[in-house]
């Protein structure tokens, strides 16, 4: 990591409570939606599959999984300096993302309770899972003498409004990419236990199955709403959300390559693997996927990453605001050109029947 991107000392709101990370285009977002439109959805075309998924949620396979044991009964003072800051940041970003899902699913469960009981119960049970995840991560932060004030976060963060179909695209991909991120780290550390720097990673195998089941739920919801998958607008939006999720992860992870290095992973190779697997998974429901095997795909993302490094250097320079703006402008334009070019790359049409129950 270049010197210009080194993190300052961890900022605290009050002793032991970490200040929330500044909101940027790359930070985890909080969502809200049109609850009335969601309540009116007709899910009859795929109701059997949704009921089967609900039964899986009710079984609650991980009800005894998120229990801290003797693995945590030690000090973590050996994780120091920038490595410690990056690890705390990883815990914060993960906790914030899980807590975002908790808030959205909780509100959907509440709003749909009397209008669509099947969906309401599914959202309530996914809310249960996300609460466990967020709580477990926040407790992990306490091992580093920090925690997030989740109540403050609920009120302080801005919320992004997405119509239900966009919520489906975004949360489906978020859950599925979460599965591939967790299982990839878990399998790597199984082979290289000397890099398992903290016991949290021992929980990733079962944990990622929650993410997978949640993704399957949104898969089934989209199949119950053919309009989300079977026209030209759906193909354009699927491309947009695939690119948004992949680019966000790639740019975030390369900026934090030292964290993945501490686990014995190459951040770029890790992301390429996760993107490939998530793209393949999305092809089971989306009408198109991205051509992520094309070297141009990562070449253009690498240009964006280099631009972001330069933007960070400019932001930390002593230049005045107007000078900084004109220095940054060509880099913003370059990023826009690269991302638009990525969006316009020919996608791969998936030979499958979408928008219908399996």
BATI-358009 format. One record per residue (C-alpha): x, y, z; residue in three letters. Coordinates in nm, 3 decimals. Last residue first. Layout:
+---------+---------+---------+-----+
!       x !       y !       z !  aa !
+---------+---------+---------+-----+
!       X !       Y !       Z ! ALA !
...
+---------+---------+---------+-----+
//
This chain:
+---------+---------+---------+-----+
!       x !       y !       z !  aa !
+---------+---------+---------+-----+
!  -3.789 !  -2.376 !  -1.162 ! UNK !
!  -4.039 !  -2.094 !  -1.130 ! UNK !
!  -4.026 !  -1.842 !  -1.411 ! UNK !
!  -3.845 !  -1.510 !  -1.461 ! UNK !
!  -3.560 !  -1.671 !  -1.643 ! UNK !
!  -3.543 !  -1.970 !  -1.875 ! UNK !
!  -3.176 !  -2.031 !  -1.937 ! UNK !
!  -2.912 !  -1.972 !  -2.202 ! UNK !
!  -2.725 !  -1.684 !  -2.040 ! UNK !
!  -2.624 !  -1.397 !  -2.265 ! UNK !
!  -2.265 !  -1.290 !  -2.201 ! UNK !
!  -2.205 !  -0.916 !  -2.188 ! UNK !
!  -2.045 !  -0.702 !  -2.462 ! UNK !
!  -1.845 !  -0.428 !  -2.293 ! UNK !
!  -2.060 !  -0.115 !  -2.260 ! UNK !
!  -2.059 !  -0.122 !  -1.880 ! UNK !
!  -1.681 !  -0.160 !  -1.876 ! UNK !
!  -1.644 !   0.135 !  -2.112 ! UNK !
!  -1.871 !   0.339 !  -1.885 ! UNK !
!  -1.651 !   0.244 !  -1.590 ! UNK !
!  -1.327 !   0.337 !  -1.768 ! UNK !
!  -1.463 !   0.669 !  -1.899 ! UNK !
!  -1.603 !   0.764 !  -1.558 ! UNK !
!  -1.273 !   0.680 !  -1.389 ! UNK !
!  -1.084 !   0.894 !  -1.643 ! UNK !
!  -1.324 !   1.184 !  -1.589 ! UNK !
!  -1.273 !   1.162 !  -1.213 ! UNK !
!  -0.895 !   1.154 !  -1.269 ! UNK !
!  -0.909 !   1.455 !  -1.503 ! UNK !
!  -1.108 !   1.649 !  -1.238 ! UNK !
!  -0.883 !   1.574 !  -0.941 ! UNK !
!  -0.611 !   1.825 !  -1.018 ! UNK !
!  -0.871 !   2.090 !  -1.101 ! UNK !
!  -1.052 !   2.026 !  -0.772 ! UNK !
!  -0.730 !   2.022 !  -0.568 ! UNK !
!  -0.633 !   2.362 !  -0.707 ! UNK !
!  -0.973 !   2.502 !  -0.610 ! UNK !
!  -0.957 !   2.359 !  -0.258 ! UNK !
!  -0.609 !   2.481 !  -0.172 ! UNK !
!  -0.304 !   2.259 !  -0.211 ! UNK !
!  -0.145 !   2.110 !   0.101 ! UNK !
!  -0.179 !   1.751 !  -0.017 ! UNK !
!  -0.390 !   1.485 !   0.151 ! UNK !
!  -0.675 !   1.507 !  -0.101 ! UNK !
!  -0.423 !   1.504 !  -0.388 ! UNK !
!  -0.265 !   1.182 !  -0.260 ! UNK !
!  -0.606 !   1.021 !  -0.220 ! UNK !
!  -0.701 !   1.119 !  -0.575 ! UNK !
!  -0.374 !   0.967 !  -0.701 ! UNK !
!  -0.455 !   0.639 !  -0.529 ! UNK !
!  -0.808 !   0.653 !  -0.674 ! UNK !
!  -0.664 !   0.698 !  -1.023 ! UNK !
!  -0.446 !   0.388 !  -0.980 ! UNK !
!  -0.754 !   0.193 !  -0.872 ! UNK !
!  -0.956 !   0.322 !  -1.166 ! UNK !
!  -0.677 !   0.216 !  -1.405 ! UNK !
!  -0.674 !  -0.126 !  -1.238 ! UNK !
!  -1.049 !  -0.154 !  -1.301 ! UNK !
!  -0.982 !  -0.096 !  -1.671 ! UNK !
!  -0.720 !  -0.369 !  -1.682 ! UNK !
!  -0.950 !  -0.598 !  -1.483 ! UNK !
!  -1.219 !  -0.602 !  -1.753 ! UNK !
!  -0.973 !  -0.575 !  -2.042 ! UNK !
!  -0.836 !  -0.918 !  -1.946 ! UNK !
!  -1.170 !  -1.068 !  -2.064 ! UNK !
!  -1.266 !  -1.354 !  -1.832 ! UNK !
!  -1.505 !  -1.115 !  -1.652 ! UNK !
!  -1.739 !  -1.106 !  -1.952 ! UNK !
!  -2.036 !  -0.990 !  -1.746 ! UNK !
!  -2.354 !  -1.192 !  -1.692 ! UNK !
!  -2.688 !  -1.183 !  -1.870 ! UNK !
!  -3.046 !  -1.305 !  -1.813 ! UNK !
!  -2.987 !  -1.311 !  -1.435 ! UNK !
!  -3.105 !  -1.623 !  -1.247 ! UNK !
!  -2.847 !  -1.901 !  -1.274 ! UNK !
!  -2.603 !  -1.660 !  -1.436 ! UNK !
!  -2.567 !  -1.485 !  -1.102 ! UNK !
!  -2.376 !  -1.790 !  -0.976 ! UNK !
!  -2.126 !  -1.766 !  -1.262 ! UNK !
!  -2.072 !  -1.395 !  -1.191 ! UNK !
!  -2.029 !  -1.470 !  -0.821 ! UNK !
!  -1.765 !  -1.733 !  -0.898 ! UNK !
!  -1.571 !  -1.511 !  -1.138 ! UNK !
!  -1.592 !  -1.210 !  -0.906 ! UNK !
!  -1.470 !  -1.416 !  -0.608 ! UNK !
!  -1.173 !  -1.556 !  -0.806 ! UNK !
!  -1.076 !  -1.213 !  -0.946 ! UNK !
!  -1.110 !  -1.068 !  -0.598 ! UNK !
!  -0.874 !  -1.321 !  -0.441 ! UNK !
!  -0.621 !  -1.280 !  -0.722 ! UNK !
!  -0.622 !  -0.902 !  -0.669 ! UNK !
!  -0.603 !  -0.923 !  -0.290 ! UNK !
!  -0.316 !  -1.176 !  -0.288 ! UNK !
!  -0.392 !  -1.387 !   0.016 ! UNK !
!  -0.166 !  -1.499 !   0.300 ! UNK !
!  -0.407 !  -1.375 !   0.565 ! UNK !
!  -0.178 !  -1.079 !   0.646 ! UNK !
!  -0.167 !  -1.013 !   0.269 ! UNK !
!  -0.544 !  -0.977 !   0.272 ! UNK !
!  -0.509 !  -0.692 !   0.521 ! UNK !
!  -0.215 !  -0.541 !   0.332 ! UNK !
!  -0.422 !  -0.533 !   0.011 ! UNK !
!  -0.663 !  -0.283 !   0.162 ! UNK !
!  -0.682 !  -0.044 !  -0.134 ! UNK !
!  -0.699 !  -0.352 !  -0.355 ! UNK !
!  -0.999 !  -0.467 !  -0.154 ! UNK !
!  -1.202 !  -0.147 !  -0.187 ! UNK !
!  -1.143 !  -0.106 !  -0.560 ! UNK !
!  -1.230 !  -0.470 !  -0.632 ! UNK !
!  -1.535 !  -0.478 !  -0.407 ! UNK !
!  -1.684 !  -0.160 !  -0.553 ! UNK !
!  -1.607 !  -0.268 !  -0.911 ! UNK !
!  -1.774 !  -0.607 !  -0.866 ! UNK !
!  -2.088 !  -0.471 !  -0.699 ! UNK !
!  -2.135 !  -0.184 !  -0.944 ! UNK !
!  -2.057 !  -0.400 !  -1.249 ! UNK !
!  -2.311 !  -0.665 !  -1.151 ! UNK !
!  -2.564 !  -0.396 !  -1.063 ! UNK !
!  -2.533 !  -0.218 !  -1.397 ! UNK !
!  -2.532 !  -0.533 !  -1.606 ! UNK !
!  -2.846 !  -0.656 !  -1.429 ! UNK !
!  -3.004 !  -0.316 !  -1.492 ! UNK !
!  -2.939 !  -0.331 !  -1.865 ! UNK !
!  -3.068 !  -0.688 !  -1.894 ! UNK !
!  -3.379 !  -0.600 !  -1.693 ! UNK !
!  -3.449 !  -0.308 !  -1.927 ! UNK !
!  -3.432 !  -0.541 !  -2.227 ! UNK !
!  -3.700 !  -0.771 !  -2.084 ! UNK !
!  -3.717 !  -1.098 !  -1.888 ! UNK !
!  -3.560 !  -1.056 !  -1.548 ! UNK !
!  -3.731 !  -0.815 !  -1.308 ! UNK !
!  -4.054 !  -0.828 !  -1.504 ! UNK !
!  -4.085 !  -1.201 !  -1.430 ! UNK !
!  -4.159 !  -1.135 !  -1.059 ! UNK !
!  -4.174 !  -1.481 !  -0.898 ! UNK !
!  -3.835 !  -1.561 !  -1.050 ! UNK !
!  -3.704 !  -1.245 !  -0.882 ! UNK !
!  -3.839 !  -1.361 !  -0.545 ! UNK !
!  -3.683 !  -1.706 !  -0.589 ! UNK !
!  -3.339 !  -1.557 !  -0.654 ! UNK !
!  -3.395 !  -1.325 !  -0.358 ! UNK !
!  -3.452 !  -1.628 !  -0.136 ! UNK !
!  -3.154 !  -1.812 !  -0.285 ! UNK !
!  -2.935 !  -1.515 !  -0.190 ! UNK !
!  -3.055 !  -1.540 !   0.169 ! UNK !
!  -2.974 !  -1.911 !   0.167 ! UNK !
!  -2.622 !  -1.841 !   0.039 ! UNK !
!  -2.556 !  -1.569 !   0.296 ! UNK !
!  -2.667 !  -1.802 !   0.575 ! UNK !
!  -2.439 !  -2.069 !   0.426 ! UNK !
!  -2.154 !  -1.818 !   0.451 ! UNK !
!  -2.172 !  -1.833 !   0.829 ! UNK !
!  -2.135 !  -2.209 !   0.840 ! UNK !
!  -1.796 !  -2.195 !   0.666 ! UNK !
!  -1.695 !  -1.853 !   0.803 ! UNK !
!  -1.686 !  -1.940 !   1.173 ! UNK !
!  -1.316 !  -2.036 !   1.184 ! UNK !
!  -1.241 !  -1.693 !   1.034 ! UNK !
!  -1.341 !  -1.521 !   1.357 ! UNK !
!  -1.058 !  -1.708 !   1.532 ! UNK !
!  -0.795 !  -1.441 !   1.452 ! UNK !
!  -0.461 !  -1.455 !   1.267 ! UNK !
!  -0.547 !  -1.762 !   1.062 ! UNK !
!  -0.230 !  -1.734 !   0.852 ! UNK !
!  -0.062 !  -2.041 !   1.008 ! UNK !
!  -0.379 !  -2.235 !   0.923 ! UNK !
!  -0.281 !  -2.236 !   0.553 ! UNK !
!  -0.494 !  -2.503 !   0.382 ! UNK !
!  -0.797 !  -2.442 !   0.602 ! UNK !
!  -0.711 !  -2.072 !   0.579 ! UNK !
!  -0.766 !  -2.076 !   0.202 ! UNK !
!  -1.093 !  -2.266 !   0.238 ! UNK !
!  -1.226 !  -2.014 !   0.492 ! UNK !
!  -1.118 !  -1.711 !   0.287 ! UNK !
!  -1.287 !  -1.850 !  -0.023 ! UNK !
!  -1.599 !  -1.946 !   0.173 ! UNK !
!  -1.637 !  -1.597 !   0.316 ! UNK !
!  -1.590 !  -1.404 !  -0.009 ! UNK !
!  -1.800 !  -1.647 !  -0.211 ! UNK !
!  -2.093 !  -1.628 !   0.031 ! UNK !
!  -2.071 !  -1.250 !   0.059 ! UNK !
!  -2.077 !  -1.230 !  -0.321 ! UNK !
!  -2.403 !  -1.423 !  -0.308 ! UNK !
!  -2.559 !  -1.208 !  -0.035 ! UNK !
!  -2.461 !  -0.877 !  -0.193 ! UNK !
!  -2.564 !  -0.996 !  -0.538 ! UNK !
!  -2.912 !  -1.089 !  -0.421 ! UNK !
!  -2.929 !  -0.772 !  -0.211 ! UNK !
!  -2.855 !  -0.542 !  -0.504 ! UNK !
!  -3.073 !  -0.711 !  -0.766 ! UNK !
!  -3.368 !  -0.755 !  -0.529 ! UNK !
!  -3.341 !  -0.401 !  -0.389 ! UNK !
!  -3.344 !  -0.280 !  -0.749 ! UNK !
!  -3.667 !  -0.470 !  -0.810 ! UNK !
!  -3.815 !  -0.323 !  -0.490 ! UNK !
!  -3.749 !   0.044 !  -0.581 ! UNK !
!  -3.431 !   0.171 !  -0.425 ! UNK !
!  -3.401 !   0.457 !  -0.176 ! UNK !
!  -3.054 !   0.508 !  -0.027 ! UNK !
!  -3.047 !   0.584 !   0.346 ! UNK !
!  -2.810 !   0.832 !   0.510 ! UNK !
!  -2.636 !   0.715 !   0.824 ! UNK !
!  -2.674 !   0.901 !   1.154 ! UNK !
!  -2.989 !   0.747 !   1.298 ! UNK !
!  -2.912 !   0.377 !   1.258 ! UNK !
!  -2.539 !   0.441 !   1.316 ! UNK !
!  -2.615 !   0.595 !   1.655 ! UNK !
!  -2.805 !   0.281 !   1.754 ! UNK !
!  -2.523 !   0.067 !   1.618 ! UNK !
!  -2.264 !   0.234 !   1.839 ! UNK !
!  -1.967 !   0.045 !   1.697 ! UNK !
!  -1.718 !  -0.122 !   1.929 ! UNK !
!  -1.354 !  -0.086 !   2.026 ! UNK !
!  -1.102 !  -0.238 !   2.267 ! UNK !
!  -0.951 !  -0.465 !   1.999 ! UNK !
!  -1.132 !  -0.769 !   2.140 ! UNK !
!  -1.436 !  -0.538 !   2.142 ! UNK !
!  -1.425 !  -0.544 !   1.763 ! UNK !
!  -1.508 !  -0.915 !   1.778 ! UNK !
!  -1.823 !  -0.826 !   1.973 ! UNK !
!  -1.924 !  -0.599 !   1.686 ! UNK !
!  -1.864 !  -0.884 !   1.442 ! UNK !
!  -2.077 !  -1.128 !   1.643 ! UNK !
!  -2.352 !  -0.870 !   1.682 ! UNK !
!  -2.357 !  -0.795 !   1.309 ! UNK !
!  -2.373 !  -1.164 !   1.217 ! UNK !
!  -2.636 !  -1.248 !   1.477 ! UNK !
!  -2.850 !  -0.951 !   1.370 ! UNK !
!  -2.812 !  -1.058 !   1.007 ! UNK !
!  -2.948 !  -1.404 !   1.086 ! UNK !
!  -3.249 !  -1.273 !   1.279 ! UNK !
!  -3.323 !  -1.025 !   0.998 ! UNK !
!  -3.322 !  -1.321 !   0.759 ! UNK !
!  -3.588 !  -1.475 !   0.982 ! UNK !
!  -3.796 !  -1.157 !   0.982 ! UNK !
!  -3.762 !  -1.121 !   0.604 ! UNK !
!  -3.886 !  -1.476 !   0.547 ! UNK !
!  -4.171 !  -1.422 !   0.794 ! UNK !
!  -4.282 !  -1.107 !   0.613 ! UNK !
!  -4.259 !  -1.276 !   0.274 ! UNK !
!  -4.503 !  -1.546 !   0.381 ! UNK !
!  -4.725 !  -1.305 !   0.576 ! UNK !
!  -4.790 !  -1.073 !   0.281 ! UNK !
!  -5.015 !  -0.787 !   0.387 ! UNK !
!  -5.044 !  -0.816 !   0.765 ! UNK !
!  -4.673 !  -0.867 !   0.838 ! UNK !
!  -4.545 !  -0.680 !   0.531 ! UNK !
!  -4.441 !  -0.358 !   0.708 ! UNK !
!  -4.278 !  -0.527 !   1.006 ! UNK !
!  -4.089 !  -0.789 !   0.805 ! UNK !
!  -3.977 !  -0.522 !   0.557 ! UNK !
!  -3.853 !  -0.303 !   0.842 ! UNK !
!  -3.655 !  -0.587 !   0.996 ! UNK !
!  -3.514 !  -0.691 !   0.658 ! UNK !
!  -3.384 !  -0.340 !   0.589 ! UNK !
!  -3.237 !  -0.287 !   0.935 ! UNK !
!  -3.071 !  -0.631 !   0.949 ! UNK !
!  -2.927 !  -0.593 !   0.600 ! UNK !
!  -2.762 !  -0.264 !   0.699 ! UNK !
!  -2.635 !  -0.432 !   1.016 ! UNK !
!  -2.459 !  -0.696 !   0.806 ! UNK !
!  -2.293 !  -0.427 !   0.592 ! UNK !
!  -2.195 !  -0.220 !   0.896 ! UNK !
!  -2.048 !  -0.524 !   1.071 ! UNK !
!  -1.842 !  -0.617 !   0.765 ! UNK !
!  -1.715 !  -0.262 !   0.722 ! UNK !
!  -1.631 !  -0.235 !   1.091 ! UNK !
!  -1.459 !  -0.575 !   1.110 ! UNK !
!  -1.249 !  -0.496 !   0.802 ! UNK !
!  -1.164 !  -0.153 !   0.946 ! UNK !
!  -1.053 !  -0.316 !   1.271 ! UNK !
!  -0.828 !  -0.545 !   1.063 ! UNK !
!  -0.688 !  -0.252 !   0.870 ! UNK !
!  -0.611 !  -0.064 !   1.191 ! UNK !
!  -0.446 !  -0.370 !   1.344 ! UNK !
!  -0.231 !  -0.427 !   1.035 ! UNK !
!  -0.141 !  -0.056 !   1.035 ! UNK !
!   0.008 !  -0.082 !   1.383 ! UNK !
!  -0.037 !  -0.395 !   1.589 ! UNK !
!  -0.181 !  -0.746 !   1.592 ! UNK !
!   0.032 !  -0.890 !   1.874 ! UNK !
!  -0.199 !  -0.714 !   2.119 ! UNK !
!  -0.469 !  -0.967 !   2.044 ! UNK !
!  -0.505 !  -1.101 !   2.396 ! UNK !
!  -0.649 !  -1.441 !   2.473 ! UNK !
!  -0.978 !  -1.610 !   2.549 ! UNK !
!  -1.119 !  -1.589 !   2.195 ! UNK !
!  -1.041 !  -1.949 !   2.106 ! UNK !
!  -1.205 !  -2.046 !   2.437 ! UNK !
!  -1.550 !  -2.005 !   2.283 ! UNK !
!  -1.765 !  -1.734 !   2.131 ! UNK !
!  -2.103 !  -1.865 !   2.025 ! UNK !
!  -2.235 !  -1.791 !   1.677 ! UNK !
!  -2.310 !  -2.149 !   1.574 ! UNK !
!  -2.594 !  -2.259 !   1.802 ! UNK !
!  -2.882 !  -2.117 !   1.593 ! UNK !
!  -2.686 !  -2.177 !   1.273 ! UNK !
!  -2.915 !  -2.432 !   1.108 ! UNK !
!  -3.224 !  -2.223 !   1.177 ! UNK !
!  -3.488 !  -2.484 !   1.080 ! UNK !
!  -3.726 !  -2.192 !   1.023 ! UNK !
!  -3.505 !  -2.049 !   0.746 ! UNK !
!  -3.510 !  -2.383 !   0.567 ! UNK !
!  -3.890 !  -2.393 !   0.593 ! UNK !
!  -3.904 !  -2.043 !   0.444 ! UNK !
!  -3.694 !  -2.164 !   0.151 ! UNK !
!  -3.951 !  -2.438 !   0.082 ! UNK !
!  -4.229 !  -2.179 !   0.106 ! UNK !
!  -4.050 !  -1.960 !  -0.148 ! UNK !
!  -4.012 !  -2.255 !  -0.384 ! UNK !
!  -4.383 !  -2.333 !  -0.361 ! UNK !
!  -4.480 !  -1.968 !  -0.407 ! UNK !
!  -4.308 !  -1.928 !  -0.742 ! UNK !
!  -4.592 !  -1.817 !  -0.971 ! UNK !
!  -4.797 !  -1.713 !  -0.665 ! UNK !
!  -4.560 !  -1.431 !  -0.569 ! UNK !
!  -4.795 !  -1.142 !  -0.648 ! UNK !
!  -4.636 !  -0.827 !  -0.508 ! UNK !
!  -4.869 !  -0.583 !  -0.333 ! UNK !
!  -4.666 !  -0.564 !  -0.011 ! UNK !
!  -4.347 !  -0.474 !  -0.202 ! UNK !
!  -4.523 !  -0.189 !  -0.380 ! UNK !
!  -4.643 !  -0.055 !  -0.045 ! UNK !
!  -4.298 !  -0.092 !   0.110 ! UNK !
!  -4.133 !   0.126 !  -0.154 ! UNK !
!  -3.771 !   0.090 !  -0.047 ! UNK !
!  -3.503 !   0.173 !   0.211 ! UNK !
!  -3.134 !   0.101 !   0.200 ! UNK !
!  -2.821 !   0.156 !   0.410 ! UNK !
!  -2.494 !   0.159 !   0.217 ! UNK !
!  -2.157 !  -0.008 !   0.271 ! UNK !
!  -1.872 !   0.232 !   0.179 ! UNK !
!  -1.741 !   0.274 !  -0.178 ! UNK !
!  -1.938 !   0.585 !  -0.283 ! UNK !
!  -1.828 !   0.747 !   0.040 ! UNK !
!  -1.962 !   0.771 !   0.395 ! UNK !
!  -1.694 !   0.849 !   0.652 ! UNK !
!  -1.630 !   0.555 !   0.880 ! UNK !
!  -1.828 !   0.557 !   1.202 ! UNK !
!  -1.635 !   0.683 !   1.506 ! UNK !
!  -1.527 !   0.388 !   1.716 ! UNK !
!  -1.663 !   0.350 !   2.066 ! UNK !
!  -1.409 !   0.241 !   2.332 ! UNK !
!  -1.363 !   0.590 !   2.479 ! UNK !
!  -1.593 !   0.834 !   2.302 ! UNK !
!  -1.653 !   0.907 !   1.936 ! UNK !
!  -1.321 !   0.733 !   1.863 ! UNK !
!  -1.080 !   0.783 !   1.570 ! UNK !
!  -0.834 !   0.503 !   1.489 ! UNK !
!  -0.487 !   0.647 !   1.430 ! UNK !
!  -0.439 !   0.766 !   1.076 ! UNK !
!  -0.456 !   0.520 !   0.787 ! UNK !
!  -0.183 !   0.479 !   0.530 ! UNK !
!  -0.306 !   0.570 !   0.183 ! UNK !
!  -0.038 !   0.823 !   0.096 ! UNK !
!   0.233 !   0.573 !   0.188 ! UNK !
!   0.134 !   0.341 !  -0.095 ! UNK !
!   0.000 !   0.000 !   0.000 ! UNK !
+---------+---------+---------+-----+
//
